[in-house]
Amino acid sequence: MAYDFHTHTFFSDGELLPSELIRRAIVNGYEAMAITDHASASNMGHVIDEVRRDCELARDRWGFMVLPGVELTHCPASAISELAAKAKAAGAAIVVVHGETVVEPVEPGTNRAAVESPDVDVLAHPGFITTEEARIAAGAGIFLEISCRRGHSLTNGHVARVARETGALLLVNTDAHSPSDLLNDTFARTVALGAGLSDAEAEKALRQNPAALLQRVARCRATGV
């Protein structure tokens, strides 16, 4: 059983159709996933609409829970909250923000803008996120990512430590761009433990927190909020 809320298709820089990525995830033993292609003001509506079609098809025909979403990527920090709200209004079930990874020139202030936005669900690979930012994320119920992706994973240990200090919620995500990036339960647990999580903390990041995120999405869909 594996959960993964950060993946990409060829609607951004991934290799596969949404339908093929979904099928391969099912075969890999995924329980649920989200497709979160890179997006900004230029392509957000188109990406959400196209991916949503295959997500609905997979839920209807395969009974598999897959959420359409976006990863707001290299957007001006001051525009993140506005873009996240527009993404939700356009049909994104989950909004991920491309955090201040140490291997890309993300605008400083992106992490802070993400955790202060009521429409952001996940802050991906947040690099050297500060204790104050993590505390805001904890209070808002925004999940911080332990990344399986090379480069982005360099600060996993820091993210895990700050999350422990502040009570911030963690998820283990692949940031998958190709079939070989998809995980299984064993590898996901290895990444979690490698970040310095205890067995109990890893179990929470791999099981309880994904379930909580799915429950939140279900409540939002039911209430329209």
N, C-alpha and C positions, 0 to 999 in steps of 0.2 A: 504494500500500500504506500503510495507516494502522492504528495500534493505539490503543486508547482504553480505559482501565481505570477510568473515573469518569463514569458516566452515570445519569440518573434517568428514571423512568416515572411514570405517574399513581398508582402505589402509594405515591409520596410527593408531590413537588411538580412532577413532569414533566408533559408534555402527552399523551404517547402510551402506548398499550399496549406491553408489552415486545415483542410480536411485530412491531408496526409499527416501533418503534425499531430492532429488529434488521434488519428488511427494508431500511429506509432506509440503515442503516450499510453493509449489503452492497452496495447500489447505489452508495454513495459511494466504494466501493473499500476498505473496511475489510478487514483480514486477520484481526483478532480483537478482541474487546471484553469488557468486564464491565458488568453492570448492578448499580449500587450505590445503591439507594434509601436515603434518609435513614432511620435507625433508632435506636431506643433500647430500653430494657427493655420498653416498652409494646407495640411492634409488630414486633420483630425476627423472631420465629418465623414469623409470618404472611407478612411480606414475602419472606423467603427461600423459603418453601414455594411461594408463588404464582409468583414470578419463575422459580424453578427449572424449573417446568413448560414455560414457553416456551423457556427455554435448551435444555432437552433436546430439545424438538421441533425447534428450529432446527439443532441438531447432527445429529439423526437424518435430517431431511428435506432440509435445505439443505447439510449438510456444513460448517457454519460454526461456528467456535469462539467461543462466548459463555459467559462465566462468571457464575454467580449470586453476588452478594455483597451487602454493605451498606456504607453510610457512617455510622459512629457519629457522631451529630451533637448537639452541645451537651449531651453527657453529663457528669456529674461526672468530673473528671479521675481521682479515686481509684477510679472504677468501670470505667475503660476496659479494663484488662487482663482483668478478670472478664467483661465484656460481649463482648470480642473472642473469648475462649475459648468462650463460649456460642454466639456466631455461627458459629464453625467447627464446633462440635458439632451445630448445627442444619442444617448443610449449605452454609454459605457457603464458596465456593472462594477468595474474596478478601475481606479486611477492610480497608477504608479508614477513616481517622479524619479527621474535619473539623477541620483544624488551626486555629491561631491567626491567621486572616486579619485584616487590619487593618480590614475593613469590617463585622465582626460582633463582638458581645460574647462571644467564646469565653472560657471560664474559663482564666485563667493556669495553667500547669502541664499543659495538655492536650498540647502538643507533647512534653514530657518523658515523660508517661505513655505516649504512643503509641509512642515509639521504644524504650521499655523493655519493651514487651509482646511476648512471643514469638509472639503470634497476629496481630499487625498486619502488613500487607503494604505499605501505602502511607499516607504522611502527606500529606494534600491541603492545598494552599494554606497552607503553614505560616507565612506572614507573616514577621516578623523572627526566624526561628529562630536560636538561638544556635549558635556554633561547637561548643560542647560537645554540644548536642543532635544536631547534624549528625554529629559524630564517633561518637556512640552509634549513630545510624542506620546509618552506614557499617559499623560493626562487626557490626551485627545483620542487615545486608542488607535494611533497610527502605528503600523507594524514597521520595524526596521529589518532590513534584509541581511542575512548571512548568505553570501554569494558563492556559488559553485564555479563562477567564471574566472579564468586566469586573469591576473592583473587586478580585477575588482576585488578578488578574495584576499589581497595582501593585508587589508586592514580588518579582516574578520575577527581577529583576536581583540582588537580595540573595540569594535562594535559590541562584541559579546560582553566585554568587561563593563562598558558604559551602560549597557542594557541591564546588567545585573545590579549596578549601583542605583539605577533610577527606577527599576521596575518596568522598563519599556518592553513591549512585546516583540518577539522575534519570529521570523519565518526563514526557512531555508529554501531558496529559489535557484533555478539553474541559469537564468538569463539565456536560455537556449536559442541558438541560431541555426543549428544543424541537428540531424538525427542523433549523432554521436554525443550531443550535449545532454540528452534526456537522461534523467537519473532513475535509480531504483531505490528501494527503501534502505538497502545496505549502504549504498554510496551516500545517500542523504545523511544517514546517521554518522558516517565517517567524517563528512564535512562539518557537521555540528560538533562532534567531539574534538575534531581538529581545531576548531575555533576556541576551544577551551570550555565548552559547556559540559556540565556534569550529565550523568545519565538522565536524571530527572529533568534537567533543563532542556536536554535534547528531546526528550519525550514531549515536553510541552511545545517546543518549537515545531516539531514534526507532526504532532497529532492534535493537541488541544487548540493551539492558536489557529491552524487552518480551519478547524471546525468552527471556531468563533467567527472567523472572517466570512465563511459561507453562511452562517446564521445571520450575520449583519446584512449581507447582500439580500438574503431571503426576506428579512424584515423591511428593508428599503423597497423592494419590489412590491411587497404586500401593501405597504402604506403609501407608496409614492413619494417618500421623503428621502 
